[in-house]
Amino acid sequence: MAGILAIPLVTGCASSVAYSPSPAEAKPPAAAAASPPRHAPDGPNLYVGEGNHQVIVYAGHSRRVLRRIAAGIEGPRSLAFDSAGNLYVANCFGMCFSDSSVTVYPNGSSNLALRISNGIDGPYGLAFDASDNLYVANAFNNTVTVYAPGQTQPSRTISSGLNWPLALAIDKSGNLYVANLSGAVQVFAPGGSAPIRTISEGPAEPRSLAFDHRWRLFVGSCGPYVKGRVNVYSAAHSKLIGTISEHLLCAGRIFFGHTNDLYVVDGTENRVQVYRSSDNLHWKLLRTISRKMSNPYGAVLDSSDHLFVINCRISCAPPRIYVTVYSPESGALRETLRALHAPESLAFGP
């Protein structure tokens, strides 16, 4: 997902693209693709969700602003794209004192196509299954709501076993995994609303989920009374098969690069830790990326595994709120993106 020194605040021109949602969910979601999803770009352009209620789209590795998206944006907590390249924004300003929502924008457009508010309350994680059904983790009402493409009413509401759901992931069979801050990961079958199993061995305040290239589940944990770690579970039965805790204090966000290296955002220690496995069983610290990081909380990789990190969200003010960019392999600092108001989220898209 995307070099820059001081991004200029220049307004770009938005193009208008027709939004053509597919039919409502009428069957269980199809199985996912054979290869596990990666924390990798859906396109060449960098999307930055700003705390001043806009999403700015930059043309790849350039200073050029393609467009600004403002309609319906209020605290863009997370960004996601469906298979057609439509942008979905989870809006939750501050502690969500105003109405929460997920807003939808057609591929290449700044125009608001849909505003989803029914069932939305404190949206954190967003995910899509292979049929482009949208899953939203609602932390404040302890639910995951599911929406068919183009619909604003939930086709399904999942609440059984959920307690402060934050992160979502979907495996190759379409099973939904929900990380609950309360300490467990619940697994739901495609189309189901009751958990088929509970992963409680190992997780403590789980905050992020990821699958490796073998579809093993990785769960990142972090909390005031929890030493950060990443627990690894077998693909077939979610059995705990390993724990990554070397040089790690907080695993607030985890994701994989194109070489299957595991990236862990360790905000407590102002760094991103990168782990590599030579035998797919044991993970060793490969490198520490920390230059100019300050309370990192969000990160994303571009198509070449350049790392983009949002720094200093809490108790900071411009110019201390910024995005740092690091080279692949070496992890050397390449650029610092400033002139940002208060970045909340990052993604790459069309």
GIVENHU-V726709 format. One record per run of one state. SS is the DSSP state (@ for helix, = for strand, . for the rest). FROM is the first residue (numbers start at 1). LEN is the number of residues. If there is no record, write none. Layout:
# GIVENHU-V726709
ss:SS from:FROM len:LEN
ss:SS from:FROM len:LEN
This chain:
# GIVENHU-V726709
ss:. from:1 len:4
ss:= from:5 len:1
ss:. from:6 len:9
ss:= from:15 len:1
ss:. from:16 len:29
ss:= from:45 len:6
ss:. from:51 len:3
ss:= from:54 len:5
ss:. from:59 len:6
ss:= from:65 len:5
ss:. from:70 len:6
ss:= from:76 len:6
ss:. from:82 len:5
ss:= from:87 len:5
ss:. from:92 len:9
ss:= from:101 len:5
ss:. from:106 len:3
ss:= from:109 len:1
ss:. from:110 len:2
ss:= from:112 len:5
ss:. from:117 len:6
ss:= from:123 len:6
ss:. from:129 len:5
ss:= from:134 len:5
ss:. from:139 len:4
ss:= from:143 len:5
ss:. from:148 len:8
ss:= from:156 len:3
ss:. from:159 len:6
ss:= from:165 len:6
ss:. from:171 len:5
ss:= from:176 len:5
ss:. from:181 len:4
ss:= from:185 len:4
ss:. from:189 len:6
ss:= from:195 len:5
ss:. from:200 len:6
ss:= from:206 len:6
ss:. from:212 len:5
ss:= from:217 len:7
ss:. from:224 len:2
ss:= from:226 len:8
ss:. from:234 len:6
ss:= from:240 len:5
ss:. from:245 len:8
ss:= from:253 len:4
ss:. from:257 len:5
ss:= from:262 len:5
ss:@ from:267 len:3
ss:. from:270 len:1
ss:= from:271 len:7
ss:. from:278 len:5
ss:= from:283 len:7
ss:. from:290 len:8
ss:= from:298 len:4
ss:. from:302 len:5
ss:= from:307 len:5
ss:. from:312 len:10
ss:= from:322 len:5
ss:. from:327 len:6
ss:= from:333 len:5
ss:. from:338 len:5
ss:= from:343 len:7
ss:. from:350 len:1
